[in-house]
Amino acid sequence: MHIDLGSLNPQAWAAIIGIFMPVVVSLAKRPEWATWLKVGLTCAVCLVVGAGTVWVSAGEIALQADAGQILESMAAAFMAATVVYKTWFGATPLNDGLTRWPFS
């Protein structure tokens, strides 16, 4: 089976990047933060990933024309990151260490 990586759309790339996002979000968040703030941080990172994947695939962003693709990419990244976090990453010592770094 051969997969042509150049044929992947921005949403597919955002989902692939979303797999690795729990590490980035855990480095930025603090354990004492309210849940809504942690979710807000995750959404902000997803927005950056979504806009970035649309920008890379198109070469530029026309905000009104690409708003739907940015939101779709953001949703794909959020879904992938949430599944990875809840399934494998959230209850690990690595996650606890990253949320306390560099203050631990």
PyMOL CGO cylinders between C-alpha atoms (Angstrom):
from pymol import cmd
from pymol.cgo import CYLINDER

trace = [
    CYLINDER, 0.00, 0.00, 0.00, 1.35, 3.39, -0.98, 0.3, 1, 1, 1, 1, 1, 1,
    CYLINDER, 1.35, 3.39, -0.98, 0.16, 6.69, 0.48, 0.3, 1, 1, 1, 1, 1, 1,
    CYLINDER, 0.16, 6.69, 0.48, 0.99, 9.88, -1.37, 0.3, 1, 1, 1, 1, 1, 1,
    CYLINDER, 0.99, 9.88, -1.37, 1.60, 12.39, 1.44, 0.3, 1, 1, 1, 1, 1, 1,
    CYLINDER, 1.60, 12.39, 1.44, 1.26, 15.29, -0.99, 0.3, 1, 1, 1, 1, 1, 1,
    CYLINDER, 1.26, 15.29, -0.99, -2.36, 14.37, -1.60, 0.3, 1, 1, 1, 1, 1, 1,
    CYLINDER, -2.36, 14.37, -1.60, -3.43, 14.77, 2.03, 0.3, 1, 1, 1, 1, 1, 1,
    CYLINDER, -3.43, 14.77, 2.03, -5.76, 17.70, 2.68, 0.3, 1, 1, 1, 1, 1, 1,
    CYLINDER, -5.76, 17.70, 2.68, -5.25, 20.25, 5.50, 0.3, 1, 1, 1, 1, 1, 1,
    CYLINDER, -5.25, 20.25, 5.50, -7.69, 18.40, 7.77, 0.3, 1, 1, 1, 1, 1, 1,
    CYLINDER, -7.69, 18.40, 7.77, -5.71, 15.17, 7.45, 0.3, 1, 1, 1, 1, 1, 1,
    CYLINDER, -5.71, 15.17, 7.45, -2.48, 16.98, 8.25, 0.3, 1, 1, 1, 1, 1, 1,
    CYLINDER, -2.48, 16.98, 8.25, -4.13, 18.70, 11.22, 0.3, 1, 1, 1, 1, 1, 1,
    CYLINDER, -4.13, 18.70, 11.22, -5.29, 15.32, 12.56, 0.3, 1, 1, 1, 1, 1, 1,
    CYLINDER, -5.29, 15.32, 12.56, -1.76, 13.92, 12.21, 0.3, 1, 1, 1, 1, 1, 1,
    CYLINDER, -1.76, 13.92, 12.21, -0.29, 16.93, 14.01, 0.3, 1, 1, 1, 1, 1, 1,
    CYLINDER, -0.29, 16.93, 14.01, -3.05, 16.64, 16.64, 0.3, 1, 1, 1, 1, 1, 1,
    CYLINDER, -3.05, 16.64, 16.64, -1.66, 13.25, 17.66, 0.3, 1, 1, 1, 1, 1, 1,
    CYLINDER, -1.66, 13.25, 17.66, 1.41, 15.04, 19.02, 0.3, 1, 1, 1, 1, 1, 1,
    CYLINDER, 1.41, 15.04, 19.02, -0.36, 18.07, 20.48, 0.3, 1, 1, 1, 1, 1, 1,
    CYLINDER, -0.36, 18.07, 20.48, -0.92, 16.67, 24.00, 0.3, 1, 1, 1, 1, 1, 1,
    CYLINDER, -0.92, 16.67, 24.00, 2.81, 17.02, 24.65, 0.3, 1, 1, 1, 1, 1, 1,
    CYLINDER, 2.81, 17.02, 24.65, 2.79, 20.69, 23.57, 0.3, 1, 1, 1, 1, 1, 1,
    CYLINDER, 2.79, 20.69, 23.57, -0.37, 21.52, 25.53, 0.3, 1, 1, 1, 1, 1, 1,
    CYLINDER, -0.37, 21.52, 25.53, 0.93, 19.77, 28.65, 0.3, 1, 1, 1, 1, 1, 1,
    CYLINDER, 0.93, 19.77, 28.65, 4.12, 21.83, 28.50, 0.3, 1, 1, 1, 1, 1, 1,
    CYLINDER, 4.12, 21.83, 28.50, 2.09, 25.05, 28.38, 0.3, 1, 1, 1, 1, 1, 1,
    CYLINDER, 2.09, 25.05, 28.38, -0.64, 24.30, 30.92, 0.3, 1, 1, 1, 1, 1, 1,
    CYLINDER, -0.64, 24.30, 30.92, -0.40, 24.28, 34.71, 0.3, 1, 1, 1, 1, 1, 1,
    CYLINDER, -0.40, 24.28, 34.71, -2.13, 21.73, 36.99, 0.3, 1, 1, 1, 1, 1, 1,
    CYLINDER, -2.13, 21.73, 36.99, -3.77, 24.45, 39.10, 0.3, 1, 1, 1, 1, 1, 1,
    CYLINDER, -3.77, 24.45, 39.10, -5.54, 26.04, 36.12, 0.3, 1, 1, 1, 1, 1, 1,
    CYLINDER, -5.54, 26.04, 36.12, -9.30, 25.78, 35.82, 0.3, 1, 1, 1, 1, 1, 1,
    CYLINDER, -9.30, 25.78, 35.82, -10.60, 23.24, 33.31, 0.3, 1, 1, 1, 1, 1, 1,
    CYLINDER, -10.60, 23.24, 33.31, -12.04, 25.95, 31.06, 0.3, 1, 1, 1, 1, 1, 1,
    CYLINDER, -12.04, 25.95, 31.06, -8.60, 27.56, 30.80, 0.3, 1, 1, 1, 1, 1, 1,
    CYLINDER, -8.60, 27.56, 30.80, -6.95, 24.26, 29.85, 0.3, 1, 1, 1, 1, 1, 1,
    CYLINDER, -6.95, 24.26, 29.85, -9.60, 23.67, 27.17, 0.3, 1, 1, 1, 1, 1, 1,
    CYLINDER, -9.60, 23.67, 27.17, -9.14, 27.25, 25.94, 0.3, 1, 1, 1, 1, 1, 1,
    CYLINDER, -9.14, 27.25, 25.94, -5.39, 26.70, 25.60, 0.3, 1, 1, 1, 1, 1, 1,
    CYLINDER, -5.39, 26.70, 25.60, -6.05, 23.50, 23.66, 0.3, 1, 1, 1, 1, 1, 1,
    CYLINDER, -6.05, 23.50, 23.66, -8.47, 25.33, 21.34, 0.3, 1, 1, 1, 1, 1, 1,
    CYLINDER, -8.47, 25.33, 21.34, -5.94, 28.12, 20.76, 0.3, 1, 1, 1, 1, 1, 1,
    CYLINDER, -5.94, 28.12, 20.76, -3.24, 25.60, 19.83, 0.3, 1, 1, 1, 1, 1, 1,
    CYLINDER, -3.24, 25.60, 19.83, -5.75, 23.84, 17.54, 0.3, 1, 1, 1, 1, 1, 1,
    CYLINDER, -5.75, 23.84, 17.54, -6.55, 27.15, 15.85, 0.3, 1, 1, 1, 1, 1, 1,
    CYLINDER, -6.55, 27.15, 15.85, -2.87, 27.72, 15.15, 0.3, 1, 1, 1, 1, 1, 1,
    CYLINDER, -2.87, 27.72, 15.15, -2.52, 24.18, 13.79, 0.3, 1, 1, 1, 1, 1, 1,
    CYLINDER, -2.52, 24.18, 13.79, -5.67, 24.56, 11.67, 0.3, 1, 1, 1, 1, 1, 1,
    CYLINDER, -5.67, 24.56, 11.67, -4.59, 27.88, 10.19, 0.3, 1, 1, 1, 1, 1, 1,
    CYLINDER, -4.59, 27.88, 10.19, -1.07, 26.58, 9.68, 0.3, 1, 1, 1, 1, 1, 1,
    CYLINDER, -1.07, 26.58, 9.68, -2.12, 23.49, 7.77, 0.3, 1, 1, 1, 1, 1, 1,
    CYLINDER, -2.12, 23.49, 7.77, -4.45, 25.53, 5.53, 0.3, 1, 1, 1, 1, 1, 1,
    CYLINDER, -4.45, 25.53, 5.53, -1.71, 28.09, 4.93, 0.3, 1, 1, 1, 1, 1, 1,
    CYLINDER, -1.71, 28.09, 4.93, 0.90, 25.43, 4.07, 0.3, 1, 1, 1, 1, 1, 1,
    CYLINDER, 0.90, 25.43, 4.07, -1.44, 23.56, 1.72, 0.3, 1, 1, 1, 1, 1, 1,
    CYLINDER, -1.44, 23.56, 1.72, -2.68, 26.69, -0.08, 0.3, 1, 1, 1, 1, 1, 1,
    CYLINDER, -2.68, 26.69, -0.08, 0.41, 28.89, 0.19, 0.3, 1, 1, 1, 1, 1, 1,
    CYLINDER, 0.41, 28.89, 0.19, -1.67, 31.71, 1.67, 0.3, 1, 1, 1, 1, 1, 1,
    CYLINDER, -1.67, 31.71, 1.67, -4.79, 32.33, 3.71, 0.3, 1, 1, 1, 1, 1, 1,
    CYLINDER, -4.79, 32.33, 3.71, -7.73, 34.33, 2.40, 0.3, 1, 1, 1, 1, 1, 1,
    CYLINDER, -7.73, 34.33, 2.40, -9.53, 34.53, 5.74, 0.3, 1, 1, 1, 1, 1, 1,
    CYLINDER, -9.53, 34.53, 5.74, -13.10, 34.70, 4.48, 0.3, 1, 1, 1, 1, 1, 1,
    CYLINDER, -13.10, 34.70, 4.48, -12.58, 32.08, 1.78, 0.3, 1, 1, 1, 1, 1, 1,
    CYLINDER, -12.58, 32.08, 1.78, -10.63, 29.70, 4.03, 0.3, 1, 1, 1, 1, 1, 1,
    CYLINDER, -10.63, 29.70, 4.03, -12.53, 30.14, 7.31, 0.3, 1, 1, 1, 1, 1, 1,
    CYLINDER, -12.53, 30.14, 7.31, -14.42, 26.87, 6.81, 0.3, 1, 1, 1, 1, 1, 1,
    CYLINDER, -14.42, 26.87, 6.81, -11.25, 24.93, 6.07, 0.3, 1, 1, 1, 1, 1, 1,
    CYLINDER, -11.25, 24.93, 6.07, -9.51, 26.49, 9.08, 0.3, 1, 1, 1, 1, 1, 1,
    CYLINDER, -9.51, 26.49, 9.08, -12.40, 25.45, 11.35, 0.3, 1, 1, 1, 1, 1, 1,
    CYLINDER, -12.40, 25.45, 11.35, -12.45, 21.95, 9.85, 0.3, 1, 1, 1, 1, 1, 1,
    CYLINDER, -12.45, 21.95, 9.85, -8.70, 21.62, 10.39, 0.3, 1, 1, 1, 1, 1, 1,
    CYLINDER, -8.70, 21.62, 10.39, -9.03, 22.99, 13.91, 0.3, 1, 1, 1, 1, 1, 1,
    CYLINDER, -9.03, 22.99, 13.91, -11.74, 20.41, 14.67, 0.3, 1, 1, 1, 1, 1, 1,
    CYLINDER, -11.74, 20.41, 14.67, -9.64, 17.59, 13.23, 0.3, 1, 1, 1, 1, 1, 1,
    CYLINDER, -9.64, 17.59, 13.23, -6.65, 18.60, 15.37, 0.3, 1, 1, 1, 1, 1, 1,
    CYLINDER, -6.65, 18.60, 15.37, -8.83, 18.95, 18.48, 0.3, 1, 1, 1, 1, 1, 1,
    CYLINDER, -8.83, 18.95, 18.48, -10.44, 15.56, 17.97, 0.3, 1, 1, 1, 1, 1, 1,
    CYLINDER, -10.44, 15.56, 17.97, -7.12, 13.79, 17.41, 0.3, 1, 1, 1, 1, 1, 1,
    CYLINDER, -7.12, 13.79, 17.41, -5.48, 15.52, 20.37, 0.3, 1, 1, 1, 1, 1, 1,
    CYLINDER, -5.48, 15.52, 20.37, -8.41, 14.74, 22.67, 0.3, 1, 1, 1, 1, 1, 1,
    CYLINDER, -8.41, 14.74, 22.67, -8.51, 11.06, 21.70, 0.3, 1, 1, 1, 1, 1, 1,
    CYLINDER, -8.51, 11.06, 21.70, -4.77, 10.66, 22.25, 0.3, 1, 1, 1, 1, 1, 1,
    CYLINDER, -4.77, 10.66, 22.25, -4.88, 12.58, 25.54, 0.3, 1, 1, 1, 1, 1, 1,
    CYLINDER, -4.88, 12.58, 25.54, -7.87, 10.73, 27.00, 0.3, 1, 1, 1, 1, 1, 1,
    CYLINDER, -7.87, 10.73, 27.00, -6.80, 7.30, 25.73, 0.3, 1, 1, 1, 1, 1, 1,
    CYLINDER, -6.80, 7.30, 25.73, -3.06, 7.16, 26.26, 0.3, 1, 1, 1, 1, 1, 1,
    CYLINDER, -3.06, 7.16, 26.26, -1.50, 10.33, 27.60, 0.3, 1, 1, 1, 1, 1, 1,
    CYLINDER, -1.50, 10.33, 27.60, -3.59, 11.99, 30.31, 0.3, 1, 1, 1, 1, 1, 1,
    CYLINDER, -3.59, 11.99, 30.31, -3.00, 9.57, 33.18, 0.3, 1, 1, 1, 1, 1, 1,
    CYLINDER, -3.00, 9.57, 33.18, 0.73, 9.07, 32.66, 0.3, 1, 1, 1, 1, 1, 1,
    CYLINDER, 0.73, 9.07, 32.66, 3.67, 10.26, 34.74, 0.3, 1, 1, 1, 1, 1, 1,
    CYLINDER, 3.67, 10.26, 34.74, 5.00, 11.98, 31.61, 0.3, 1, 1, 1, 1, 1, 1,
    CYLINDER, 5.00, 11.98, 31.61, 1.92, 14.23, 31.47, 0.3, 1, 1, 1, 1, 1, 1,
    CYLINDER, 1.92, 14.23, 31.47, 2.24, 15.04, 35.18, 0.3, 1, 1, 1, 1, 1, 1,
    CYLINDER, 2.24, 15.04, 35.18, 5.90, 15.89, 34.73, 0.3, 1, 1, 1, 1, 1, 1,
    CYLINDER, 5.90, 15.89, 34.73, 5.30, 18.08, 31.69, 0.3, 1, 1, 1, 1, 1, 1,
    CYLINDER, 5.30, 18.08, 31.69, 2.56, 20.12, 33.40, 0.3, 1, 1, 1, 1, 1, 1,
    CYLINDER, 2.56, 20.12, 33.40, 4.90, 20.88, 36.30, 0.3, 1, 1, 1, 1, 1, 1,
    CYLINDER, 4.90, 20.88, 36.30, 8.02, 21.52, 34.21, 0.3, 1, 1, 1, 1, 1, 1,
    CYLINDER, 8.02, 21.52, 34.21, 10.21, 23.58, 34.78, 0.3, 1, 1, 1, 1, 1, 1,
    CYLINDER, 10.21, 23.58, 34.78, 8.92, 24.19, 38.30, 0.3, 1, 1, 1, 1, 1, 1,
    CYLINDER, 8.92, 24.19, 38.30, 9.13, 20.62, 39.60, 0.3, 1, 1, 1, 1, 1, 1,
]
cmd.load_cgo(trace, "trace")
